[in-house]
């Protein structure tokens, strides 16, 4: 069930993907090269505010 308290629904991938597609995605992720420092920094800038908000909402409520 999505978490609607934070304003950003977090959906379980298994609820929207078939088992075969989910396994293919897991296999692709397992064989992908690690992120570079620049990629990690960019992801942090993009997703950091949302992650902090979700953690804050879980801590408060």
N, C-alpha and C positions, 0 to 999 in steps of 0.2 A: 504494500500500500504506500502511495506517495506521501512524503512528509509535507503537508500543506501549511504548517505553522510558520515556516521560515519565508514563505513567499516564493520559494523555488522548489518545485516538486522534484524529489529524488526518486527515480523509478528503478526498480530491480530489472536489470537487463533481461533476465530470464522471463519476465512477464511480457516483453515485447519482441523477443527474438525466438526463433525456433531453436531447438537443441542443436541442430546441425550448424546453423549460422553462428550460434554462440560459441560452439566448439571451434569453428573455423577462426573466429575472431580471437579466441584465446591462443590458438596455435600461432596465428600471425603475430600477436603481441609477444609471445614467448621467444620468437625468433628475430624480433626487431632489434636493431642496435640500440644501445642506451642513448638517452638524450644528451646533447652537448650542453655546455654551460649556458650558452646563449639561448638555446631552446628552453631550458629549465627556467631561466630568468623571464623569458617571454610568457611561459605558462603561468608562472607565479604572478605576473602583472595582470594577466587575463582573469585567472580563477581565484587569486588570493582574496579579493574582497568578498566574494560569495562564500568561500570556505570559512573565512573568519566570521561572517554573519551566521552561517549555519552552526558553527561551534558555539558562538555566543548565545544563540537562541536555545541550544540544547543545554547549556550551562545554567541559563536563567530559568528556563521553563520546563 
